[in-house]
Amino acid sequence: MHYRTARLLPTTTLLLALLPGVTSPVMAAQASRGTSNDGASAGTWQLEDLYASPAAWQQSYEQVSQAIDGLDRFRGHLTDSPQALAEALDAVRLNAYASLRADEDLRNSTAQERNNRATRLMAHYGEVTGYIRPELTGMDQSTLAEWAARPVLKVHRRFLENVMREAPHTLARPTESALAALAPVTTTGNTYSLLTNSDIAWPSLAIDGKSRTLDQAGYSRWRESEDRDVRRRVFETFWPVWQQYETTFGALLGNQVLEHVIEARLRHYDSALAAAVSSNDIPAAVYHQLIRSANQHLPTLHRYLKLRQRMLGVEQLHYYDIYPPLVTSERRFTIDDARRLTRAATRPLGAHYSKLLERATDSPWTSVYPQRGKRSGAYMNGSAYDVHPYVLMNFNGAYGDVSTYAHEWGHGIHSMLADESQPYATSDYPIFTAEVASTTNEELLIDDMIRQADNDREKLFYIGQALESLRGTFFRQTQFAEFELAIHEAAEQGTPLSGKRMTQMYGDILKKYYGVEQGVTAINPDFFIEWAYIPHFYYNFYVYQYATSITAAHHFASALKRDPEKVRATYLNVLSSGGSDSGYRLLKQAGVDLATPQPYDALMDYMNELMDQAETLLERS
């Protein structure tokens, strides 16, 4: 599957200060912005909506650099009055130009330098404003609670509630400032990204009489080949490249994990997991329930793997047999097909949602096609509150690319709904609900494709796509979450984390999920290096939210299919609420409690129903 982020991490965005003399990206782009959708037709994005030119970005950068230092004037006065506190909290917002431009071509040193400058500026901002939380936590908390209820601080109420909740874990001002200043040094994710996307010399493999480059995009494409020998050779060629860097990847991820563990201890959390989920106000019980439910339902995964073995017609299922479609399809899709199918599938979400989606997908806001040096995978960046979202993807024409398009613009419309309903301070929705918006679109789309299939074979193809999505998004992401928890717990216990050790730990979990001991799947130990391929391990307990999100998404999608009028308002309210409350509470209030087994059981019932349909079709074919 593709790995997606709803909003880029703060350290990859450019901070702008809403102070006199600082240019808004909207103002900077007014002269160049038009109504043409030529970019949408060409599959390119128009970043001039953020800044008219790199020179305009540079001018704003210089203004912001000066303005950030001015934020220090609030030091010692935050607690003077609610009005003084409100003025300070209104002083900042984010912009994404540097990161998006850099992702167009990771080999472009000028763009990378611009992105690095933005990252350092963000770190400087964190250092300068490191006094805010300590000053707020140092004041009388009952007074702060009373202030938070006043109209002048209404838009910042959620932030202040989080400050009070995390007060026991907020450190003294010098320590907070030091941690912020060290962020670029202690974060190894960017180094990992540059290594895997730009510096590694990827091998070539002869496929269909042509030399094919097996970079990450090539691997994602050719691992789905109908030719089993091609798949085997792809795996046997691709993974040894990662093995060559096992020690380096181990050092990068090990240092990142150690940073998580050390900071959690400094902040007096019981564990790195507790610290990570606390930042989004999610109970750790959700994480543990997810892993318990996935392990309890491994027989459902094994049933699917046996069905895959049967439909592929192989005597023994191997790990390189996981990705090809259960039934082949000759159909190829264009980006126009993706646009049309996504619009049709999301009609149950109502007229307003459809209008926003039409505007977004008719505009030059998407970088569609792969090109040399471009960042792999797909993501949506909606951090420019007063502009609009952008989507990056690598469209190759398969159904999975159509699904990715629907997924990413699920994120995009989520951002648009939140931005139009929330002030900036509460518009940035939590990750916990971000993937619900995108994955609901995926299920609505696949349901349409199954229902509209012309024949049994086509129906089996789309059922297979739905089943593979459940394997990849629920079981695979929970498998990743279990590994991530294991390596953090190992570090907390003082166990050194080498690349070799992580390969062994990952292999043990992989074998359990894929039923190696039961003979369900055979896995070459050379493939256990797969952990190094997963960039989201650098995001601090991020991947579990894909699995919880597909669980919540199924709840909403199934209800929307049954009775859209009944559930639409409840669902759209979750999206429009942005970051005004905890994602866990927003979903619980909408009827989905992810700290309990029931939603996961319902998802597994759905997976078994799909397999029942597939087996019925197979019996009559």
N, C-alpha and C positions, 0 to 999 in steps of 0.2 A: 504494500500500500504506500501511498504518498504520506509524507509527514508534513503537517501543516501547523502554522501558528496563527492564532487569531489576531494578535497584536504583537509587534516585535518587542523584545525586552527593552526596558528603559535605557540600558547602556548602549543600545544601537540607534537611539534617536537623538535629534538635536533639540536642545532645550531653548525655548524662546521666552523672554520675559515681557509681560504686558506692562511695560513701563513707558513713560513718555519718550518718544524718539525711536522706539524699536518697531521695525517694519513688520507688519503682518504678512504672511505668505499670500493671503487673499489680495491685499493691496499690491504686493509685489507682482502678482500675476495678472492683474486686471488688464494691462495693456495687451497681453498675449492671449488671453483666454477668449475662445470663440465658441460657436455652437456646432462646428463641424464634427462629424463622427468618422472622419477618414481614418483616424487611428484605430477605432474599433474594427473597421473593415480590414485593416492591414494587420491587426493582431498586435499592435504596439500601444504602449501607454504614453500619455502626455504629461510629463512631470512639470511642465511649465505652469500647470495649475498650482503648483507649490511655490516655485520661484521661476521668474522669467528667464533666468540664465544662471550659470555658475557664478558670474560676477554679482548678481543680486543676492545669491546665497552668501557669498563672501562678505558683502556689505552688512547683511543681517547678522552674520556670525560675529563680526567685529562689534556691532552694537550690543549684541547679547553678552559678549565677553565683558564689556564694560558694565552692563546693567546688572550682571550677576553679583559683581562686587558690591553694588548698591544694596543688595538684599541684606547685607550685614547691619544696615541701619535699624532693623527691627530687633536686633539682639538686646536682650534685657528689657524690652518693652512689650513683648507679646502678651504678657499677662496684665498690662496696664488697664485694659478695658476690652469688651467684646469688639468694639469698633477697630481698635488697633490690631487685634488678632485677625479680623476679617480682611483688613487691608493687606496684611502679610500673606495670607493664604490665597488671595486673588492674584498674586504677582507672577505666576508661572504657567506655561503650557508647552506642549511638545510639537515637534515637526519631524517629518520622516524623509525629507529630500535626500540627505546624504546617504542614508542606508539604501534607499531604492536605487539611486543612481549607481552606487557601488555594486549592487547585485546584478545589474545589466551585464557587466563583464568583470569578473573577479581578477582578471589579468591587468585591468586598467589601474596603473599605480596612482594616477592623479585622483581617481574616484576613491581608491582605498585610503589614500592620505586624507582626503576630505572626511571620509567616514571615521577614521581614527581621530581626527581633530574633534569631530562631534562627540565621540565617545569620551575623550579627555575633558571636553567642556562639561559633559554631563557629570563626570566624576568631580570636577571642580565645583559645580553647582551643589552636589551632595555634600562636599566638604564645607562650603560656605554656609549652607543651611542646616548643618548638623546640629545646631543649637535648638532647632524648633521643637523636636519631640522631647529632649531633656527638659526644656523650660516648661513645656505643657505638663509633663509627668511630674515635675517638681512642684507644681502649684496644687492647691487644695482640690482634690478630685471632685468633691461635691460642688464646688464653685464652678469647675470646668463643665460639669454635667448641666448645671443651671444655665451657663452661658450657651452651651450647645443647643439648648432649646429656644434661644432667642431668634427672632426673624433675621437679624443682621448676619447670623452665622448659619442660616438655614441650609445653604448649598454645601456647607462644609460639615454638616452634622455627622454624616457617615464617617468622614475622616477622623473627626474628634472622637466618635464612638470607638473607632479602631485604636486610636491613641490611648484611650482609657483602658481598653481591653488588653493592650499589649504593654501597658505601663510597667508591669513587673519584669519585662524583658527588654526595656529600653535602657541603654547605658548612659554613662555620663557624657557630656558634650564632647570632651577631647577624644574619647574612645569612639563615639559615633562619627566624628569628623575623620578620624584616622581610618576607620573601616571604609568610609566612602572614598577617601583618597586612594586607598589600596585596591579598590575594586578592579581597575584595569589590569593590575598585576596578578591578582588572585583568581581572576576568571580566565580559564583556559579554552573556553568554547570557541572564541574567535580564531585562536591558533589552530584548533582542530579543524575548523571550517576551511581555513586557507590551505591547510595541508591536504585535505581530502578533495577540495574542489579545484585547486590550482596547481599544487606542487607535485603530486604523485604522477608518475609516468604510467599511464594505464596501458595494459596489454591489448593486442589485437587478436582476433580469432576469425578464421575463415568460416563464413556462414553463407550458404547459398552461392558459393563461388566468389564471394566478395570479402574483403578484409573489413571486419567490424571492430570498432573501438569499444572495449569493455570498460568504459567509465561507469559512473553510477547510473546515468541515464540509459546507457547501453545495456547494463545488467538488468535494470528494471524492465526493459523491453524484451530482451532475449530469454530471460528466465521463463517467460510465458510461451515460448516456442512450442508448436505442436510436435516438433521432432524431439523425441526423448534423448537421442544422442547429442543433439545441440544443447539441450538443457544441462545434461551431465557435463559436457565440455565447458559450458559457461561457468558452472559452479566450480569445476576443477581448475579453471583458469583465473577466475575472479578472486576467490577467497585466499589463495596463496599470496596475492599482492598485499592483502591486509595482514597476513601472517608475518610478512617481512617487517612490518611496523608494529608488531605486537608490543614490544617493550616501550616504544614511544607512546602508543595509544594508552598503554597501561599507566605510564607516568602522567599523561595529560588527565585522564579520567580519575586516576587515584588522587592526584593533587586537588582536583575539583571536589571530590568526595570529602577529602580531609578538610578543605576549606568550609564545606557545609557543616561538618561535625564540630570543628573548632568554634565557628560562629554560634552554633546552637548552644554549646557549653558556655561561651561567654555571655550569652543572653539568658542563661538559666532555664533552658528547655530540657525536658527529659531525654529528648532524642532529636536527631536531625529531621526525622519525619515529622515530629510534633512541631518543630520550628517552621518547616516548609508549609504544612497545611494551615498553620495558624495565620500565616500572612494573608491567606484568602478566607480566613474564618470558616474553615471546613473541619468538622470533627475527625480525628484520626480513626474513629470507628468506621468511617466510610471506606478508608483504604483497606483496613483489615477485613471488613465484610466483603469487599470486592474479591480479595484473594481467596477467602474462604469459599465464596460462592463459585468462583471459577474452578477451584479444586474439586468441589462437590459435584460439579457438572462436567468434569473431564470425560465421563462416559459419553456425553453428547458430542464432544469434540471427536472422540475416537469413533463414534458412529459415523460422523461426517467423513473422517479420513478413510474409513472402510468403504463408504459410498464412493468417494473419490477413486479409490483403488479399483472398484468395480467398473465405474464409468470410463476410466482411462484404459481399462483392460490390461492391467499389469499384474504380474504374479506377486511382486513385493513392492509396496509403496516406498519410494525413497524421498528424501527431503527435497531433491530437485524436481519432484513431481507435484509440489504444493501449489505452484502458481499458474500452470496452464488452465484454460477454461475447461470445465467438465464436458462441455459440448462446444465444438468450434463454431465460429461465426465468421462469415466472409464480409460481413458488413463493416464498412469504415464510416466514420463520422467526420464532418467538418465542424469548424467552430460555429457556423451558422446553425447546424443541427443541434449543437450543444445549447445554444441560446434558445432555440425554439422549444426543445424538450424540457429545459429547466423552467421556462415560463409556464408551459402547460402543466407540469407536475405540481407546481406550487400554487395553482389556482385555488385550492381549498383554503389557502391562507388569506383570501379576500382581495378586494379591489385595491386597497391602499398598498399592500405588499406588492401586488402585481405592478402597480404604477412605479414604485421605487425600483423594482427589478428591471423594468423596461428601460427606465432612464439610465441605470447603471450599465446595463449590457449593450445599450446603444452608444455609449460614450467611450472615448479612448482612455479607459482606466485599467485595461488588462494587458500585460505583457504575455503573449500567448505561446509563442513557439520557442523550441530549444535553439540555442546557438552556442558556438564555442566560447567558453569562459563564463557563461551565464550560470547563476546559482541553480543547483538542481532542485527538484521537488516543486512544491507549491506553497504559497502563503497569501494571506490577506493582511495588508497594513492599513488600519483605520485610525491611526493616531493623530492625523491632522484634523482636528475637530471642526474647524471652520472651512474645510475644503471638501473632500470626499474620500472614500476608500480607494485603494489600489489593490490589484491582484496580480501576482506573479505565478505562472505555471509553465509547464513544458508539454504542450499539446502534441500528441503523436497520432491521433485519429482513432484510438481504440475506445471501447465503451467506458473503460476506466477513466479516460480523460474527460468524457462527458460528465461522469459522476464527480470528478474532481472540480469541474467547472461549477456544477450545482452546489457542491460543498463550499467552495471558496466564496461564492456569491451569497451563500447562506450567512457566512461571516459578514460579508459586506453589507447586506441589508440589515443584519443585526446592528451593525455600527450606525447605519443611517437612522434606524428606528430609535436607538438609544440617544443619538445626537439631537434628534428633533424633539425628544421628550424630556431630556435631562440637561441640566446645566453642565458645563465642562467638568466640574468637580466630581460629578457622579456619572459621567457618560461612559467612562472606560469600564466596561463590564468585566466581571471575573472570568477567568479561564474556565471555571467549573460550568458556566452556562454557555460559554463561547462555542464549544464543540457540540452542544445540543442543537443550536441553531443550524449548524452546517450538516450534521448527521440526520436531522429530521428531513432536510431536503433530499438527502441521498435515499432514504427509505421511501419517500413519496415518489421519487423518480423511478426506482426499481419496481415499485408496485405498479406504476403505469406501464412499464415495459413488459412485465409479466402478463398483465391483464390484456394488453394490446397485441401480444405475440400472435403471429399468423398461423403457427403450427406447433405441434408438440416439441419438435427439436428446438425451435426458437424459444419456446417457453422454458425448456430445460436449460438453455444457455443463460437466461436471466435469473432463473432460480439458482443456478450455480454461482452467478455473480453475487446474489444476495447471501448465499451461504458462505462464500469466500470473504465477503465483507464482515460477516459475523466472526469468522475465524480470525481474520486479520485485525479487526478493530476491538473485539471483546477479548478473545483468548490470547492473541499475540500481545496486545498492549498490557494485559494483566500479567502475562509471562514476563514482559519487560519490567513491570512494576514490582513483581516479586524479586527479580534480579537486582533492581535498584535498591530495594529495601535490604536485601541480603548483603550487598557490598557496603552500604552505610552501617549496618549493624556490625559487620566485620571490622570496619574502621573504628567504630565506637569501642569495640572489645580489644583494640590494639593489634589486630591482625594486619600485617603489611599487605598492601594491595598491588601486586605486580600484574603485568599483562597476562602472564602465564596462569596466575591464580584466578584471575577474572575469567579467563577462557574456560578453566575447569568448572568454576561455579556456574557459569552460564550454560555449559554443556549439561550439567546435572539437571538443571531446571528444564532445559530444552527436551531432554530425554523423557522426563516425567510427563510433560504436556503432550508429547507426540507418541507416547505409548511404546517406547523402544523396547522395554523389557517384556511387554505383552506381544511384541511382534507386529504392532500396528504400522510403525514406520521405521525404516533403516536410515541412520544418519552417519555420514562420514565424519569422524572427529575433526577433520580439517576444517569443517564448516562451523565449529564452535566459536571461531573468531568473530562470528556475526555481531557480537555485542559492540565491537569497535565501529560498526557501520551505522550505529544508531545515534544521531546527533542530539536527540532530546535527553539523553542521559546527563548532558551538561546543564539542563534547565531546572534541576533541583526538584525532583518528584513531580514531574509534569505529565508523563505519559499515562498515568492511571486515569486521568480525566477523559481520555479518549474512550476508555472502557465504560466509565460511569456515564459518559455522554450518550453513547449508543444505546445504553439501557434506558435513560430518560427519553431519548429521541424516539425509541420504539413506543413508549407509553403515549407520547403526543401524536406520532404519525398514525398509529393504529386508531386512536380516537378521532383524528381528523378524517381518516378514511371512512369511519362509521358514521360520524355526525359532526361535520365541520362547524355548523352553526353553534353547537353546544360547547365546543372546546376552543374555538378560534380565539375568542377574546382572552381567555385564560392564558393561552400559549403566547399570544402577542404581547400580553402584559409582562410576561417574563422577559421577553426581548427588550421591550421599551423601558423596563426598569433599570437597564444598564447596570451600574455599580452602586445603586442606591441601597442595596442590602446584600447580605451573604448569598452567594450562588446556591449554597445548600438550602438556606431558608426559602429563597425564591422558588426553588423546585418543590420543596416540601409543602409550601403553601399552595402550589399548583397540583398537588396530589401525588408527588413522587418522593418517597423518603429513601435515599440511597444508603442509609445506614442500616437498612433492614433487608432481609433476603427476598422479599416479595417482588421488587422490580426485576431482579436478576432471574428469578424463577420464571417470570412472565416472558422475558427475552428468550430463555431457553425453550419454553413452550413454543414460541414462534419459530425458533430454529428447527425444532423437531417437526413442526407442521410443514415447513418447507421441505424437509427430507421426506415426509410422508407423501407430499405432492410429487416429488421427484421419483420416488419408488413406484407410485401408481402409474406415472407416465412411462417409466421404463418397462413395467409389466405388460402394458398394452402395445408397446412399440415392437 
